[in-house]
Amino acid sequence: MAKPTTAAQRRIIAEADPVTGRLRGTEAQLTALVRLQLAFRHPRPPHAYFLTPAGHRVREEPAGAVPETAPVEAESGVFAARTGTEQDRPGEDGPARAREVRGAWLGIVEMRRMTNPGGDRETPCAWERAHQVRAVAIALEAAGRTPAGPGREGYRVVDAVQPDVVEVREETSEGVRACGAVLERAGWLVSEHGDARTGRRYVLVSPRRA
């Protein structure tokens, strides 16, 4: 559920560095923004705080239009990655969804730049490694792949048996290979396999290390 922000929190977001999204404020204020998922703490010294993609969206609202409720980037929030395993019919597709997905992917690329050694944008960052199913789903949808849904074929992303690995399936071998190609370009390690029982192909996906 989205959570309210205070006027002080919205001021801190508005005053973030326009290029890096770096935040300034008291430790308590910045920690509160992390809890709202509007900021993250850099894992390396000096452990600065930066806006998340959701925080960037709040900052980019027109002047005077910043909502009293800030969007929280979680499954139940404003944006949710579509893994193709949802039981309910997902929201409407179209230009608005495409913009949200592109924004989420660009946010991931920015997190890579800010948190990977040397600003490496080509390999998954710590957030992606901690949320692999969601990260892989965002990469696929941002590249134009369609998630499965009620009455619709498409990709499905699930945790694999192996640790730190996710599995991606499609209805056709061509679809599986297309998903694999997308994820390789997005910086993931991909290997194709066949299901011994059904003969269907699928790919196993794990994060490439810098």
PAMI-703956 format. One record per residue (C-alpha): residue in one letter; residue number from 1; x, y, z. Coordinates in steps of 0.05 Angstrom, whole numbers. Layout:
R gugu logu c1 c2 c3
R A NUM X Y Z $
...
// end
This chain:
R gugu logu c1 c2 c3
R M 1 0 0 0 $
R A 2 25 70 -15 $
R K 3 46 109 47 $
R P 4 41 185 60 $
R T 5 101 230 58 $
R T 6 113 292 99 $
R A 7 127 361 72 $
R A 8 199 354 96 $
R Q 9 208 288 59 $
R R 10 180 318 -6 $
R R 11 228 377 1 $
R I 12 287 329 9 $
R I 13 265 292 -54 $
R A 14 256 356 -93 $
R E 15 326 379 -72 $
R A 16 361 315 -94 $
R D 17 420 322 -141 $
R P 18 389 330 -210 $
R V 19 438 282 -243 $
R T 20 455 229 -191 $
R G 21 393 232 -147 $
R R 22 437 238 -85 $
R L 23 399 260 -24 $
R R 24 417 304 35 $
R G 25 383 304 102 $
R T 26 387 276 172 $
R E 27 399 202 181 $
R A 28 328 194 208 $
R Q 29 298 230 148 $
R L 30 337 189 98 $
R T 31 323 124 133 $
R A 32 249 141 131 $
R L 33 253 150 55 $
R V 34 286 82 50 $
R R 35 228 51 88 $
R L 36 181 84 37 $
R Q 37 224 54 -18 $
R L 38 237 123 -46 $
R A 39 312 120 -30 $
R F 40 367 69 -23 $
R R 41 433 70 16 $
R H 42 496 58 -25 $
R P 43 530 -6 0 $
R R 44 600 24 -3 $
R P 45 629 82 38 $
R P 46 610 137 47 $
R H 47 542 101 45 $
R A 48 506 160 13 $
R Y 49 432 158 -1 $
R F 50 401 162 -71 $
R L 51 332 163 -101 $
R T 52 301 98 -125 $
R P 53 262 98 -190 $
R A 54 199 111 -149 $
R G 55 233 170 -116 $
R H 56 253 198 -184 $
R R 57 180 194 -206 $
R V 58 159 234 -145 $
R R 59 212 287 -159 $
R E 60 192 293 -232 $
R E 61 120 310 -216 $
R P 62 102 381 -240 $
R A 63 110 435 -188 $
R G 64 51 436 -141 $
R A 65 28 368 -165 $
R V 66 68 323 -118 $
R P 67 16 277 -87 $
R E 68 4 272 -13 $
R T 69 15 197 -22 $
R A 70 80 176 -53 $
R P 71 82 117 -99 $
R V 72 116 57 -67 $
R E 73 152 9 -115 $
R A 74 126 -58 -91 $
R E 75 80 -112 -117 $
R S 76 20 -78 -86 $
R G 77 42 -8 -104 $
R V 78 38 36 -165 $
R F 79 85 -7 -208 $
R A 80 89 -82 -205 $
R A 81 132 -126 -249 $
R R 82 91 -176 -289 $
R T 83 122 -245 -282 $
R G 84 68 -281 -322 $
R T 85 46 -321 -261 $
R E 86 -7 -273 -237 $
R Q 87 -74 -306 -222 $
R D 88 -115 -244 -235 $
R R 89 -118 -208 -302 $
R P 90 -64 -154 -302 $
R G 91 -80 -81 -312 $
R E 92 -89 -50 -380 $
R D 93 -33 -51 -431 $
R G 94 -18 10 -473 $
R P 95 25 72 -474 $
R A 96 19 85 -399 $
R R 97 43 15 -381 $
R A 98 99 20 -433 $
R R 99 123 85 -401 $
R E 100 121 53 -331 $
R V 101 161 -7 -354 $
R R 102 212 35 -390 $
R G 103 219 79 -329 $
R A 104 229 18 -285 $
R W 105 283 -9 -332 $
R L 106 319 58 -336 $
R G 107 316 61 -260 $
R I 108 351 -7 -257 $
R V 109 404 17 -305 $
R E 110 415 78 -261 $
R M 111 421 34 -199 $
R R 112 473 -7 -236 $
R R 113 512 56 -251 $
R M 114 508 81 -180 $
R T 115 522 16 -143 $
R N 116 565 -29 -188 $
R P 117 641 -22 -185 $
R G 118 665 28 -236 $
R G 119 594 48 -253 $
R D 120 584 -16 -294 $
R R 121 516 -14 -328 $
R E 122 524 -81 -362 $
R T 123 517 -129 -302 $
R P 124 460 -137 -252 $
R C 125 467 -96 -189 $
R A 126 454 -117 -117 $
R W 127 380 -99 -121 $
R E 128 371 -144 -182 $
R R 129 407 -202 -148 $
R A 130 362 -194 -87 $
R H 131 298 -190 -130 $
R Q 132 316 -235 -190 $
R V 133 245 -255 -211 $
R R 134 222 -183 -213 $
R A 135 286 -157 -246 $
R V 136 283 -210 -301 $
R A 137 210 -196 -313 $
R I 138 223 -121 -320 $
R A 139 279 -134 -370 $
R L 140 235 -179 -412 $
R E 141 174 -132 -413 $
R A 142 218 -71 -426 $
R A 143 246 -107 -488 $
R G 144 175 -119 -514 $
R R 145 164 -191 -491 $
R T 146 92 -206 -469 $
R P 147 78 -236 -400 $
R A 148 30 -294 -397 $
R G 149 -38 -283 -368 $
R P 150 -109 -310 -367 $
R G 151 -124 -329 -439 $
R R 152 -57 -303 -463 $
R E 153 9 -337 -479 $
R G 154 74 -306 -460 $
R Y 155 134 -312 -414 $
R R 156 132 -338 -343 $
R V 157 187 -323 -293 $
R V 158 193 -366 -230 $
R D 159 247 -384 -179 $
R A 160 287 -445 -200 $
R V 161 307 -502 -154 $
R Q 162 379 -478 -154 $
R P 163 395 -418 -110 $
R D 164 405 -351 -144 $
R V 165 374 -376 -208 $
R V 166 306 -363 -241 $
R E 167 271 -401 -295 $
R V 168 237 -370 -356 $
R R 169 188 -409 -398 $
R E 170 149 -394 -461 $
R E 171 99 -434 -501 $
R T 172 146 -442 -561 $
R S 173 220 -457 -569 $
R E 174 226 -394 -610 $
R G 175 197 -353 -553 $
R V 176 244 -385 -503 $
R R 177 304 -368 -546 $
R A 178 280 -297 -557 $
R C 179 273 -288 -481 $
R G 180 343 -316 -472 $
R A 181 372 -267 -523 $
R V 182 338 -208 -489 $
R L 183 366 -228 -421 $
R E 184 436 -239 -448 $
R R 185 435 -168 -476 $
R A 186 410 -144 -408 $
R G 187 471 -173 -374 $
R W 188 446 -239 -348 $
R L 189 477 -308 -356 $
R V 190 429 -354 -394 $
R S 191 429 -428 -409 $
R E 192 376 -465 -449 $
R H 193 349 -533 -426 $
R G 194 295 -583 -442 $
R D 195 242 -612 -395 $
R A 196 252 -688 -395 $
R R 197 178 -700 -382 $
R T 198 145 -651 -430 $
R G 199 201 -638 -480 $
R R 200 190 -563 -473 $
R R 201 248 -516 -474 $
R Y 202 263 -465 -420 $
R V 203 321 -421 -398 $
R L 204 356 -415 -331 $
R V 205 379 -345 -314 $
R S 206 430 -321 -263 $
R P 207 466 -255 -252 $
R R 208 531 -243 -288 $
R R 209 586 -219 -242 $
R A 210 627 -158 -257 $
// end
